[in-house]
């Protein structure tokens, strides 16, 4: 096997990404657009390993939908040494990008189905990679309901895009915050679980996708079971959990016998609901 074939198959070596745009989303999150050496060819829900020369690397969700060009979009929260360095970069700086990794979503599985998206905290970041192609081809889907939650209005993401999506004929957006913190807010106040019971969902045709802090999953799933009885085979959970290498070697992201970086981070709930460590 040639060296190039090995790199394409194994995805162990990073390609170069040049930063072409940076936007401050919140106090702790920045949006990055990179121009890569070659197209990423990713699926919704996948992630990349971002390399900072001399510092190391970290797993970052892809937030753009599948593209034919060589553009990659990410939202990065400042939480440690590597992400602090990333937040200090400027347009024109370069990074190493390897991937994409993970199973991701099969978009065709959602065709002609109603879709419920529940995103808490940073959950909308990876799910934007699924929502963008859905919204762009919304005629292929049934009703699309998006519930988003944040601690406060200052921590909400993609507000302008959510407003644009709301104008689509089959898209409903429900935005919630835990507290307004005296900011102006035209959404709702409460937890993302609050609207679930009042939704009208057909359990035979509704697909559900969840992404957010671990504590969120248990209570959203309880609400879905209590009010809608949607089969576990139609529920997907995106578990962005402790991914360190991307190739299933380090074991940090292991959930029983599954690995988030290889078998996930998108899992069908029916496949992990009996794993003791699944949603812990």
C-alpha positions in Angstrom: 0.0 0.0 0.0 1.3 3.4 -0.9 2.0 6.1 1.7 -0.9 8.3 0.4 -3.3 5.3 0.5 -2.3 4.6 4.1 -2.9 8.3 5.1 -6.3 8.4 3.4 -7.4 5.0 5.0 -5.9 5.5 8.5 -6.4 9.3 8.9 -3.4 9.5 11.3 -1.6 12.4 9.7 -3.1 15.9 9.9 -3.7 18.2 6.9 -3.2 21.9 7.1 -6.0 24.3 7.9 -5.7 28.0 7.4 -8.0 30.2 9.5 -10.0 32.5 7.2 -12.6 33.8 9.7 -13.1 34.1 13.5 -16.2 35.3 15.3 -16.7 35.7 19.0 -20.0 33.9 19.8 -20.1 34.3 23.6 -17.6 35.1 26.3 -16.2 31.5 26.2 -17.0 30.4 22.6 -15.4 31.4 19.3 -16.5 30.3 15.7 -13.6 29.4 13.4 -13.8 28.9 9.6 -10.8 27.1 8.1 -9.6 26.5 4.6 -8.2 23.0 4.3 -5.7 21.5 2.0 -8.3 19.1 0.7 -12.1 18.6 1.2 -12.9 17.0 4.5 -15.8 14.8 3.1 -17.5 14.4 6.5 -20.9 13.2 7.6 -23.1 15.1 10.0 -22.1 14.4 13.6 -18.5 13.6 13.0 -15.5 15.4 14.6 -11.9 16.2 13.9 -8.7 16.2 16.0 -7.2 19.8 16.0 -3.4 20.0 16.3 -1.7 23.0 17.8 2.1 22.6 17.0 4.1 22.3 20.1 1.0 22.0 22.4 -0.9 18.9 21.4 -4.3 18.2 20.0 -8.0 18.1 21.1 -11.2 16.7 19.7 -13.5 19.3 18.2 -17.0 18.8 16.7 -17.6 19.7 13.1 -20.4 22.3 13.0 -20.8 22.7 9.3 -22.9 20.4 7.1 -21.3 18.2 4.4 -19.6 20.3 1.8 -18.0 19.8 -1.6 -15.3 22.5 -1.0 -12.4 22.5 1.5 -14.1 24.6 4.2 -14.3 23.5 7.8 -16.3 25.2 10.5 -16.0 24.7 14.3 -17.1 26.4 17.5 -14.5 26.1 20.2 -15.1 26.7 24.0 -12.1 27.9 26.0 -11.7 25.3 28.7 -8.0 24.4 28.9 -4.5 25.0 27.7 -4.9 24.0 24.1 -8.3 25.8 23.6 -6.8 28.9 25.3 -4.1 28.9 22.6 -6.7 28.4 19.9 -8.6 31.4 21.2 -5.5 33.4 20.8 -5.0 32.7 17.1 -5.8 35.1 14.3 -7.0 35.0 10.7 -4.1 33.6 8.6 -2.8 31.3 11.3 -2.6 27.6 10.5 -3.6 24.4 12.4 -3.3 20.7 11.9 -6.6 18.9 11.2 -7.0 15.1 11.1 -10.2 13.2 10.5 -13.1 13.1 10.2 -13.8 10.6 12.8 -16.8 8.8 14.2 -19.9 7.2 12.7 -22.0 10.3 12.3 -25.6 10.4 11.1 -27.1 8.8 7.9 -29.1 11.7 6.7 -31.2 9.6 4.4 -32.6 7.7 7.4 -34.4 11.0 8.3 -36.1 11.5 4.9 -39.9 11.7 5.0 -39.8 11.7 8.9 -40.7 14.2 11.5 -37.6 15.2 13.4 -37.3 16.4 17.0 -33.9 17.9 18.0 -33.1 18.6 21.6 -29.9 20.5 22.2 -28.6 21.8 25.6 -25.6 24.0 26.2 -23.1 23.3 23.4 -25.3 20.6 22.0 -26.3 22.8 19.1 -22.7 22.9 17.9 -22.4 19.3 16.6 -26.1 19.2 15.7 -25.7 22.2 13.4 -23.9 19.8 11.0 -27.1 17.8 10.8 -29.5 20.8 10.8 -27.9 22.7 8.0 -28.5 20.0 5.4 -31.9 19.4 6.8 -32.9 23.0 6.6 -31.5 23.4 3.1 -33.6 20.5 1.9 -36.5 20.8 4.3 -39.0 19.7 1.7 -37.5 16.2 2.1 -38.5 16.0 5.7 -41.7 16.2 7.8 -42.1 18.6 10.7 -38.7 19.7 12.2 -38.9 20.8 15.8 -35.8 22.2 17.5 -35.6 22.7 21.3 -32.5 24.6 22.4 -31.4 25.4 26.0 -28.7 27.6 27.5 -28.0 29.0 30.9 -28.7 32.6 29.9 -29.3 34.7 26.7 -25.6 35.6 26.8 -24.7 32.0 26.2 -27.1 31.2 23.4 -25.5 30.2 20.0 -26.5 30.7 16.4 -29.3 33.1 17.3 -29.4 34.6 13.8 -29.5 31.2 12.1 -32.3 30.0 14.4 -34.3 33.1 13.5 -33.8 32.4 9.8 -34.8 28.7 10.2 -37.9 29.7 12.0 -39.2 31.2 8.8 -39.2 27.8 7.0 -42.7 26.4 6.7 -42.2 23.1 8.5 -39.7 24.2 11.1 -40.5 25.1 14.7 -37.9 26.6 17.1 -38.3 26.6 20.9 -35.6 28.5 22.7 -35.2 28.3 26.4 -32.8 29.7 29.0 -32.4 28.8 32.7 -32.4 32.4 33.7 -32.6 35.7 31.8 -29.9 37.3 34.0 -31.6 40.6 33.3 -30.9 40.3 29.6 -33.6 41.1 27.1 -35.1 37.7 26.0 -38.0 36.9 23.8 -37.8 33.1 24.2 -39.0 30.9 27.1 -37.5 30.4 30.6 -37.1 26.8 31.8 -35.4 23.5 31.1 -35.4 21.8 27.7 -37.6 19.1 29.1 -40.5 21.6 29.8 -42.0 21.7 26.2 -41.7 18.0 25.5 -45.0 16.9 27.1 -47.0 19.4 25.1 -45.6 18.5 21.7 -47.7 16.6 19.2 -45.5 13.7 18.0 -46.3 10.7 15.9 -44.3 7.9 17.5 -44.3 5.9 14.3 -42.7 8.5 12.2 -40.7 10.8 14.6 -36.9 10.6 14.8 -35.3 12.2 17.9 -31.8 13.5 18.3 -30.3 14.6 21.6 -27.1 16.4 22.4 -26.1 18.2 25.6 -24.7 17.8 29.1 -24.9 14.2 30.4 -27.6 15.1 33.1 -29.9 16.2 30.3 -30.3 12.9 28.6 -31.9 11.0 31.5 -34.7 13.6 31.9 -35.4 14.1 28.2 -35.7 10.4 27.7 -38.0 10.1 30.7 -40.3 12.8 29.2 -40.3 11.1 25.8 -41.2 7.8 27.3 -43.9 9.3 29.6 -45.7 11.3 26.8 -44.8 9.9 23.4 -43.4 6.3 23.7 -41.1 6.8 20.8 -39.1 3.5 20.1 -35.5 3.5 21.2 -34.5 2.6 17.7 -35.7 6.1 16.6 -33.8 8.0 19.2 -30.1 9.1 18.6 -27.8 10.5 21.3 -24.7 12.4 20.5 -22.1 11.7 23.2 -19.2 14.1 23.0 -17.2 12.4 25.7 -13.5 12.4 26.6 -12.2 11.7 23.1 -8.4 12.0 23.0 -7.0 10.1 20.0 -9.8 9.6 17.5 -8.8 6.2 16.5 -9.8 3.9 19.4 -6.4 3.4 20.9 -6.3 5.4 24.1 -9.5 4.1 25.7 -10.5 7.4 27.3 -13.9 7.5 25.6 -14.8 3.8 26.1 -18.4 3.1 27.0 -18.5 -0.6 28.1 -17.4 -2.3 24.8 -18.0 0.7 22.6 -15.7 3.7 21.8 -17.2 7.2 21.3 -14.5 8.1 18.8 -15.2 5.1 16.5 -18.6 3.7 17.3 -20.1 7.2 18.1 -20.2 9.9 19.1 -23.6 9.4 17.5 -25.3 6.3 19.0 -28.7 4.9 18.4 -30.3 4.8 21.9 -31.4 1.2 21.5 -27.7 0.2 21.1 -26.5 1.7 24.4 -29.6 1.9 26.6 -28.4 -1.2 28.6 -24.8 0.0 29.0 -24.3 0.9 32.7 -21.9 3.6 31.6 -23.9 4.8 28.6 -25.4 8.0 29.8 -23.6 8.3 33.1 
